[in-house]
Amino acid sequence: MRILVVEDDPGIGEALRRGLVRDGHVVDVETDGRGGLYAATENPYDVVVLDIMLPGLNGYDVLKGIRARDNWVPILMLSSKDGEYDQEDALDLGADDYLVKPFSMVVVTAHLRALARRVPTERPASLTLGDLVVDSGAHRVTQGGAELHLTAREFALLRYLVANPNTALSRHMILENVWESFYDGDPNVVEVYVGYLRRKLLASPNSPQIETLRGVGYRIVEASALG
């Protein structure tokens, strides 16, 4: 893979570069936010490793700048902050994964391989299914023109379902794509959040529905396919 590392700590940046090169990857390193944003938007990368605390522009601003250009390169955020709200903010803004410092190279490379496997190189800014519109760029969901107010995790789950309409999605697939590749919590959290979404989605003739597939998982179905 061709990987961009944006990290201002020389020791961490060099350790990442050496470890990733040793694994056979091509690695570029930027040490500030502005340089990272320019490199990420001007060059094709398979994955970006992005620190949050950066000079010039912080990692959140770099992330927003990349996504604002409809660039959907997989992004792994790095941070010494391990709070759940810090992780929620990063995912809310369009990050694909989040790793807390300190970390081992074994874990970093495993996360990067998982991102490269599961995330397409491009994702549309908005997705439509029936009367439901999921706008990733604006982080906004409307149904029949009415805005739905979703949490970051609800939004991510709905976006994943709508991106795969009429498709059976297992709990494992949902956890890997909406939570994280190495989620080790209660898998029933998927059922809980599906319930949240069902209560928030509006009932109308053109509304898609989330179906439960016993022993399999879930799928979102267009109104025209129901019946």
N, C-alpha and C positions, 0 to 999 in steps of 0.2 A: 504494500500500500504506500501511497504518497501521503505523508502526514505532516500537518502544521502544528507545531507546539508553540503556544503563546504563554510565556512564563517569565516573570521578571527576576526570579531568584536564580542566580547563575548556577548554583550547585544543583538545584532541582532540574533546571532546564538542560544542563549538560548530562545529568544522569538519565533523563528521559531520552535525550538524543542518542547517547551511547547504547542504552538498552534496546531501543527500537531499531537502530542501525544493525546491532548485533543479531536481531531477529530477521533481518533481511529487508527492512523497510527503508524508503527514502524519506528523510526528515529535514524540514526547514524549521528554524527557531526564530521567533520574534520576541523581543523583551519588553515591549510596551503595547498599549491598546491600539493606538493609531496604526502602528506598523502591522499589528495583527489583523486589524480590519482590512487594511489595504491588501495584504497578502492573501487573505481568505477570499476576497471578492475579485481579485485580479488573476488568481491562479487556480487550476483545478486540483482539489485535494479529495482523497477518499474519506478522511476523518480529520477533524480539528480538535486538539486538546487545548482547552482554554481555561486559564486561571481567572479567578474572580478579582482579586486585588492586584490591579495593574496601574502603572503610571499612564498619564495621558487620557485614556478612556478605561473605565473599569470593565470587567468581563461582561457584566450585564449589558452595558452600552455596546460593546463589540457584538455580542449575541444579537441584540436588537438590530444593529446595523446590517449584519449578515442576512437576517431573515427579512428585513425591509426591502432587500434587493432580490427577493424571491430565490435566494440561495438556500437550498435545503441539504447542504453537506451535513453529515452526522457530526454532532458536537458533544464531546465529553467535557463537562465542567469539572474543574479542580478547585477545592477550597479547604481551608482549615476550619471553616464553619460547619458544624455537624447538626445544626438545628433543622427540624422538619420544615419550618417556614422558609429557610434559606433554599432548601432543595425545591420546595414548591415554587418559589419565585423563579428559579432557573428553568424548571420544566414549563412553567406558565409562559415564559418568554420564548420558548422554542428549543430549549436544550433537549437532547435525546437521552442523556445519562449524567450521573453526578457521582463524583468520587471524593471522599474526604481524606485530607492529608493527616498523618503520613500514610503512605501506601507502598506496596511492593510492586516491582516491575511485573511479576507474574500476574498480579491482579489487574494492573493497567492493560497489559497486552490481551488478557482474556476479555476485558470489557471492550477493547477496540475491535477484536475479532467478532464479538457478538454484534456490535454496531454495524460493522461492514456487512455482516450476513443479513441483517433484518431490515435495514433502512434503505429505501430507494434513493437514487441520486437526486431525484426531483419529486416534489410533492406540490400539487396545485394549491394556490393561495386559498381557494374556497372549494367546498364540496357540497353538492346538492343531491338530496334524495327526497322525492315527493315535494312537500311544502317546507322541508327542512333545509336550511342553508348553514353550513359550518364554515365560518371565515377564520382561517388560521392566522392570517396576517393581523387582523383587527382583534383576534381572540373574542369573537362574537358569534352567537348562535341566534338565528331567527326562525320562526315557524309561522308560516302564513303571514309574514310581515311583522309579527310580534316578537320582541326580543325575549329570550329565555335567559335567566340569570343562573349560571352554573359555576360551581367551584372549579379550580384548576384541574383537579383530578376527574371530575365529572365531564369537563370539556374534553380532556384527553381521551377518556373512554368513548365518548360519543363520536369524536373525530375518527378513532380507530374503527369503530363499528361502521360508520358511514363510508369510510374509505374501502370497506370490504362488504358491500351490500349483498344480501341473499347468500352469504357464505357462512358456513358453520365455523365458529371460532371457539377453540377449547379454552378452559380457564388458564392453562399454561401459556397459550399464545397471547391471551389478554394480559396476563401478569408480565410477560416478557416485554411486551410492546408498550404497555400503559404504565406499569410500575417500573421495574428494572429487570435486567437479565438475571440478577442474583438475588431477587426478592425471596426471603425465607420466612415471611410472616404467614398469617392465616390465609389460605387461598379463598376462604369464604368471603373475603373482602370484596371479591368480584361480584358475588351475589348481592352484597349490601349496596354497592354502587349502581348496579343495574336497577335495583329497587328505587334508588334515589332518582335515576333518570326517568324511569317509568312514571313516577309521580309528577315530574316536571314537564314531560312532553305533553303537548296539547292533543285533545281528541278532535279529529276532523276527518272528513272523507279522504283527504289526501295525505294523512299522517302515516309515516312508517311506524312499524311496531317492532319491539324487541322480543323475540321469541326465545323461550327456554327449550333447549334440546336435551332431554334427559339422558344422562350418561355421556354427553358430548360437550355441551357448553351453551353458546348463545349465537343468535344471528339477528340482524336487523333486516326487515322485509318491507319492500315497497307496498303501498296500499293496493296497487294493481295486482300484486302477486298473492294477496291474501284471499282466503275463501276456500 
